[in-house]
Amino acid sequence: MTSLLESYAAITGNDVIDQLRQLAKPLLNMKVVHVNSTKVGGGVAEILEKLVPLTNELGIETKWEVISGEAGFYECTKSMHNALQGDKEHISPQLLTLYEETNLANAEKLRSVLDEADFVFIHDPQPAALINHYPNRRGKWIWRCHIDASHPYRPVWKYLQKTVGCYDASIFSLPAFAQPLQHPQYIIPPSIDPLSDKNIDLPPEEASRVYNEFNLDPDRHLIVQVSRYDRFKDPVGVIRAYQQAKKFVPELQLVLAGGTATDDPEGAMVLREVREAAGDDPDIHVLLLPPDAHRTINALQRAADIVLQKSTKEGFGLTVTEAMWKSKPVIGGDTGGIRLQVVNYHTGFLVHTPEGAALRIRYLLHQQEMLTQIGAKAKSYVRENFLITRHLREYLTLMMGLQYESQYRIKLG
Ligand code: UDP
């Protein structure tokens, strides 16, 4: 029977798999724990879903733990998230106390697992303060920031920095996000899993089901944005871009597909704004999908002529990678991780405004050959740079680096 790992060889080649096995050898039987704050919804959950079983298969005992808290906790951590991305958020002392208490309660719950771990990866600000309750920890603790932290709002960053500074290392997705910290910082961009339901090739009848399901016309142009209903994803900007492009391309249809992440309390409010901006245009389809609608999202991305990700801030933008893997040109906001993926004029277009996005939509729809070429380049760019096998290789290298660093220190006494 083919192992999970071997099933990737058909896409990446055998050498990549062999290299992962080699890299894992010095780490065999070590214990790794990832901690985040949601099992479903958002990019972190999407990545851990496959990274964890793959690391296990390499002989490294890996667990995924999820912390939980009451509504006020998520309100606080969403504000931290927004502040790291530059919003001037005032977080009340009461909410900060709740943040700390929630981390304390979760630290107690997770004690047996975290105490025996050799490596603990803490994702984003939500569980960051767990470390404060492990003063005598044995393993290496790494803070993994998935957010565009290039220009954080200082008062909130100062608060978080005290905690983040306690970690043995941190990981950011882009060099521009790195912060002045006293420990080693690693740059590791995220990745997609080409074999997940979200990205795997679909049989034609399944791919075309979305036309009926969402009342779309297969003979007309379709643009799609898949994203949580979050202001940084600028769904209203996408509607404005569609409205302007439609004046010149009347047969245009738009799908905004989103769901809610359990750790995102702002979604409902943004969804209301989106519905209001969409008005009664029957060609705008605002979809609220369940968290496990991976094959539906896959099919929508495949049905699109062009995929948009008009974010104004973006840590990475897995939705960009997903679309590029399906050979779609992406029109993306000129920000954060989108810049790493969308190479202007080659794998898509970078834009600053709805007007800019509208112009590129019109351009690509009138240049079908260009659209196909850009789509093909986008796919090979993802194959080279943004698949889970590359991501796993970099995590293994990081763990080895930290391991050797401490052995070296011990030797030096
Ligand atoms: N996603 C999903 N359902 C939705 C909206 C998003 O499954 O309704 C997925 C999307 O396909 C992607 C991830 O959630 O895999 C979002 O990751 P991204 O990095 O684009 O943004 P984040 O939500 O982490 O800010």
Residues whose N, C-alpha, C, O or C-beta is under 5 A from the ligand:
A	BS01	UDP	G41 G42 G43 V44 E46 V226 S227 R228 A257 G258 G259 L289 P291 F316 G317 L318 T319
